[in-house]
């Protein structure tokens, strides 16, 4: 009887602990969701709702986030690496946060949805800052609408046809990224009790952070935190394979923009060869290849902020 009572008490304690954790996690997710809804604007397009946030003044720059992101991740990218003197337009790609996942969620459809949004905002020419999974739709937009594309900055570019999505030395297996982003309570718990492991999954490795640069540490912290609500991003994550659809081609020779391509050789999420290929095949490109920095280009944010700002501002001259 004593053993049975002890097991029962242990079970009750576990149930209570799970209930408390779930309550706290759900409350934080609800606050985060309310914050996002207050910050966003929704545009109606042929491809459903497109969510975005716009701020600043100057030439328009479309910010296209990576896998697992949303307009909030794009805003973080712009604030960390983009500089001042431009009008930022950070969008949520198909299936992320408040943007719909249409029946046709292909990369060309995403590019056309961007065009519709820009038409509504009465923006004729737009510059582009894209990172990781945001690069394929940026390439397609520049291919389809060369006369509307200004300067481009492509960071840690994700696979696109003919490159495959699998990388041998990823911090965690590819399928686990979808699992990680599929449940708000699981993600909230992991970032609380195993934050280092979550940071490693985003390639924020300890060996790349030996200097502990305050601005970059804040960037990593905010990047991890902004993945809530995780459940509102999983549809977009599952749609990332659209970029490597074998039937889809990218006519990089049609891109007529001054493009800055940045990639680190030790990126564990996206192969360095992708950045090299872009620089080799896009006529108006320059390649900044870094020996180290990982996917998040750590250790280089200050110099990149200056370089990217100058690259975008040059378009005004």
C-alpha positions as CSV (number, residue, x, y, z in Angstrom):
1,X,0.0,0.0,0.0
2,X,2.8,2.4,0.8
3,X,4.4,1.8,-2.6
4,X,1.1,2.3,-4.3
5,X,0.5,5.5,-2.4
6,X,4.0,6.7,-3.3
7,X,3.4,6.0,-7.0
8,X,0.1,7.7,-6.9
9,X,1.6,10.8,-5.3
10,X,4.3,10.8,-7.9
11,X,1.8,10.5,-10.7
12,X,-0.3,13.4,-9.2
13,X,2.8,15.5,-8.9
14,X,3.7,14.8,-12.6
15,X,0.2,15.7,-13.7
16,X,0.3,18.9,-11.7
17,X,3.7,19.8,-13.1
18,X,2.5,19.2,-16.7
19,X,-0.6,21.3,-16.0
20,X,1.4,24.2,-14.6
21,X,3.9,24.1,-17.5
22,X,1.1,23.9,-20.0
23,X,-0.7,26.9,-18.4
24,X,2.4,29.1,-18.4
25,X,3.3,28.1,-22.0
26,X,-0.2,28.7,-23.3
27,X,-0.4,32.1,-21.5
28,X,2.9,33.2,-23.1
29,X,1.9,32.0,-26.5
30,X,-1.4,33.9,-26.2
31,X,0.5,37.1,-25.2
32,X,2.9,36.7,-28.1
33,X,0.0,36.0,-30.6
34,X,-1.8,39.2,-29.4
35,X,1.4,41.2,-29.9
36,X,1.9,39.9,-33.4
37,X,-1.7,40.7,-34.3
38,X,-1.3,44.3,-33.1
39,X,1.9,44.8,-35.1
40,X,0.8,43.2,-38.4
41,X,-1.1,44.4,-41.4
42,X,-3.1,42.1,-43.6
43,X,-3.4,42.5,-47.4
44,X,-5.9,40.5,-49.5
45,X,-4.4,39.0,-52.6
46,X,-5.3,36.4,-55.2
47,X,-3.3,33.9,-53.1
48,X,-5.2,34.7,-49.9
49,X,-4.1,36.9,-47.0
50,X,-0.5,38.2,-46.9
51,X,0.7,39.5,-43.6
52,X,3.4,42.2,-43.3
53,X,4.8,45.0,-41.2
54,X,6.2,48.2,-42.6
55,X,8.3,50.9,-41.0
56,X,11.0,53.5,-41.8
57,X,11.3,56.0,-44.6
58,X,13.3,55.9,-47.8
59,X,13.6,53.4,-50.7
60,X,11.5,50.3,-50.2
61,X,13.2,47.1,-49.1
62,X,11.3,43.8,-49.1
63,X,12.5,41.5,-46.2
64,X,12.0,37.8,-46.8
65,X,12.5,35.6,-43.8
66,X,14.0,32.1,-43.6
67,X,12.4,28.8,-42.6
68,X,10.5,28.8,-39.4
69,X,10.1,32.6,-39.5
70,X,7.5,35.1,-40.2
71,X,7.4,38.9,-40.5
72,X,8.7,39.1,-37.0
73,X,11.9,37.2,-37.9
74,X,12.2,39.4,-41.0
75,X,12.0,42.5,-38.8
76,X,14.7,41.1,-36.5
77,X,16.9,40.5,-39.5
78,X,16.4,44.1,-40.8
79,X,17.0,45.6,-37.4
80,X,20.1,43.6,-36.8
81,X,21.7,43.7,-40.2
82,X,19.9,46.3,-42.3
83,X,20.6,49.7,-41.1
84,X,18.6,52.9,-41.5
85,X,17.4,55.2,-44.3
86,X,15.0,52.8,-46.0
87,X,11.4,51.7,-45.8
88,X,11.3,48.1,-44.6
89,X,8.5,45.8,-45.6
90,X,8.7,42.5,-43.8
91,X,6.4,39.8,-45.0
92,X,5.2,36.4,-43.7
93,X,5.6,33.8,-46.5
94,X,2.9,31.3,-47.4
95,X,1.8,29.3,-44.3
96,X,3.6,31.4,-41.8
97,X,1.7,33.2,-39.0
98,X,-1.2,35.1,-40.5
99,X,-0.3,34.5,-44.2
100,X,-2.5,31.8,-45.9
101,X,-1.2,28.7,-47.5
102,X,-3.0,28.7,-50.8
103,X,-3.7,25.7,-53.0
104,X,-0.8,26.8,-55.3
105,X,1.9,27.5,-52.7
106,X,4.8,27.3,-55.2
107,X,7.7,29.6,-55.3
108,X,6.4,31.4,-58.5
109,X,3.1,31.9,-56.8
110,X,4.9,33.4,-53.8
111,X,6.7,35.8,-56.1
112,X,3.4,36.8,-57.7
113,X,1.8,37.4,-54.3
114,X,4.7,39.7,-53.4
115,X,4.0,41.6,-56.6
116,X,0.3,42.0,-55.7
117,X,1.3,43.3,-52.2
118,X,3.7,45.8,-53.8
119,X,1.0,46.9,-56.2
120,X,-1.3,47.6,-53.3
121,X,1.4,49.6,-51.5
122,X,2.0,51.5,-54.8
123,X,5.7,50.5,-54.8
124,X,7.1,50.2,-58.3
125,X,10.7,49.3,-57.5
126,X,11.7,47.3,-54.5
127,X,15.1,46.2,-53.1
128,X,15.3,42.8,-51.4
129,X,17.0,41.5,-48.2
130,X,16.4,37.7,-48.0
131,X,17.9,35.1,-45.8
132,X,18.0,31.3,-46.0
133,X,14.6,30.0,-47.1
134,X,13.6,33.5,-48.2
135,X,16.2,33.4,-51.0
136,X,14.4,31.1,-53.5
137,X,11.3,33.3,-53.7
138,X,13.6,36.4,-53.9
139,X,15.4,34.8,-56.9
140,X,12.1,34.0,-58.6
141,X,10.7,37.5,-58.0
142,X,13.9,39.1,-59.5
143,X,13.7,36.6,-62.4
144,X,10.0,37.4,-63.2
145,X,10.1,41.1,-62.5
146,X,13.6,42.4,-63.3
147,X,12.3,45.9,-64.0
148,X,10.8,46.1,-60.5
149,X,13.8,44.7,-58.6
150,X,16.5,47.0,-57.3
151,X,19.5,46.0,-55.2
152,X,19.5,42.5,-53.6
153,X,21.2,41.0,-50.5
154,X,21.1,37.2,-50.2
155,X,22.3,35.7,-46.9
156,X,23.0,32.0,-46.1
157,X,20.9,31.0,-49.1
158,X,18.7,27.8,-48.8
159,X,18.6,25.0,-51.4
160,X,16.7,25.6,-54.6
161,X,16.4,23.4,-57.7
162,X,18.7,21.6,-58.5
163,X,20.1,21.5,-55.0
164,X,18.5,19.0,-52.5
165,X,17.3,19.9,-49.0
166,X,19.4,17.4,-47.1
167,X,22.6,18.5,-45.4
168,X,24.8,15.8,-43.8
169,X,26.1,17.7,-40.8
170,X,23.0,19.6,-39.7
171,X,22.8,20.1,-35.9
172,X,19.7,17.9,-35.8
173,X,18.1,15.8,-38.5
174,X,16.0,17.7,-41.0
175,X,12.7,16.1,-40.0
176,X,13.2,17.2,-36.4
177,X,12.9,20.9,-37.4
178,X,9.3,20.3,-38.3
179,X,8.7,18.4,-35.1
180,X,10.4,21.2,-33.1
181,X,8.0,23.8,-34.5
182,X,4.9,21.8,-34.4
183,X,3.9,22.2,-30.7
184,X,3.9,25.4,-28.7
185,X,4.2,23.7,-25.3
186,X,7.0,21.5,-26.5
187,X,8.9,24.4,-28.0
188,X,8.3,26.7,-25.0
189,X,9.6,23.9,-22.6
190,X,12.7,23.2,-24.7
191,X,13.7,26.9,-24.9
192,X,13.3,27.1,-21.1
193,X,15.1,23.9,-20.1
194,X,17.3,23.1,-23.0
195,X,18.0,26.5,-24.6
196,X,21.5,25.7,-25.6
197,X,20.3,22.8,-27.6
198,X,17.7,25.0,-29.3
199,X,20.3,27.5,-30.2
200,X,22.5,24.8,-31.6
201,X,19.6,23.7,-33.8
202,X,19.7,27.2,-35.3
203,X,23.5,26.9,-35.8
204,X,24.3,29.3,-33.0
205,X,27.2,27.1,-31.9
206,X,29.3,27.9,-28.9
207,X,32.6,28.0,-30.9
208,X,31.1,30.8,-33.0
209,X,30.3,32.9,-29.9
210,X,33.6,33.0,-28.0
211,X,33.6,36.9,-28.1
212,X,30.0,37.1,-26.8
213,X,29.3,40.2,-28.8
214,X,26.3,41.8,-27.0
215,X,24.3,42.7,-30.1
216,X,24.7,39.2,-31.6
217,X,23.8,37.6,-28.3
218,X,20.6,39.7,-28.2
219,X,20.0,38.6,-31.8
220,X,20.2,34.9,-30.9
221,X,18.0,35.4,-27.9
222,X,15.4,37.2,-29.8
223,X,15.5,34.7,-32.7
224,X,14.9,31.8,-30.4
225,X,12.1,33.7,-28.6
226,X,10.3,34.9,-31.7
227,X,9.6,31.3,-32.9
228,X,6.6,31.3,-30.6
229,X,3.9,30.6,-31.6
230,X,5.6,27.6,-33.2
231,X,2.3,26.1,-34.2
232,X,1.5,29.0,-36.5
233,X,4.7,28.4,-38.5
234,X,4.5,24.6,-39.1
235,X,2.5,24.9,-42.4
236,X,5.1,27.2,-43.8
237,X,8.0,24.9,-42.7
238,X,6.3,22.0,-44.4
239,X,6.0,24.1,-47.6
240,X,9.8,24.8,-47.8
241,X,10.2,21.8,-50.1
242,X,8.5,23.9,-52.8
243,X,11.9,25.5,-53.5
244,X,13.4,22.2,-54.6
245,X,10.5,21.0,-56.7
246,X,12.2,19.2,-59.6
247,X,9.8,20.7,-62.1
248,X,10.8,24.2,-61.1
249,X,13.7,26.0,-62.7
250,X,15.4,29.2,-61.8
251,X,16.6,31.4,-64.6
252,X,19.4,33.2,-62.8
253,X,20.6,34.7,-66.0
254,X,17.4,36.7,-66.1
255,X,18.2,38.5,-62.9
256,X,19.4,42.1,-63.7
257,X,20.2,43.4,-60.3
258,X,23.3,44.3,-58.3
259,X,23.4,41.3,-55.9
260,X,25.4,40.9,-52.7
261,X,25.7,37.2,-51.8
262,X,26.9,36.3,-48.3
263,X,27.6,32.8,-47.1
264,X,29.8,31.2,-44.4
265,X,31.9,28.1,-45.3
266,X,30.9,26.5,-42.0
267,X,27.2,27.0,-42.4
268,X,25.6,23.7,-41.1
269,X,22.2,24.4,-42.4
270,X,22.8,25.4,-46.1
271,X,25.7,24.4,-48.2
272,X,28.4,27.0,-49.0
273,X,28.2,25.8,-52.7
274,X,24.8,27.5,-53.0
275,X,26.3,30.9,-52.3
276,X,29.1,30.2,-54.7
277,X,26.7,29.2,-57.5
278,X,24.6,32.3,-57.1
279,X,27.6,34.5,-57.3
280,X,28.9,32.7,-60.4
281,X,25.6,32.6,-62.3
282,X,24.1,36.1,-61.5
283,X,25.9,38.6,-63.7
284,X,25.6,41.6,-61.4
285,X,26.7,39.9,-58.2
286,X,29.5,40.1,-55.7
287,X,30.3,37.3,-53.3
288,X,31.3,37.7,-49.7
289,X,32.5,34.3,-48.6
290,X,33.3,34.0,-44.9
291,X,35.5,31.3,-43.4
292,X,33.4,31.0,-40.3
293,X,30.2,32.4,-38.8
294,X,27.8,29.6,-39.4
295,X,24.2,30.0,-40.7
296,X,23.6,33.1,-38.7
297,X,26.9,34.8,-39.8
298,X,28.0,35.2,-36.2
299,X,31.0,37.4,-35.6
300,X,30.3,39.5,-38.6
301,X,27.1,41.4,-37.9
302,X,28.7,44.8,-37.4
303,X,30.6,44.7,-40.6
304,X,27.6,43.2,-42.5
305,X,25.3,45.9,-41.2
306,X,27.6,48.5,-42.7
307,X,28.1,46.6,-45.9
308,X,24.4,45.9,-46.4
309,X,23.4,49.4,-45.6
310,X,25.9,50.8,-48.1
311,X,24.7,48.3,-50.7
312,X,21.1,49.3,-50.3
313,X,21.7,53.0,-50.1
314,X,23.8,52.9,-53.3
315,X,20.6,52.3,-55.1
316,X,19.5,55.9,-54.3
317,X,22.4,57.4,-56.2
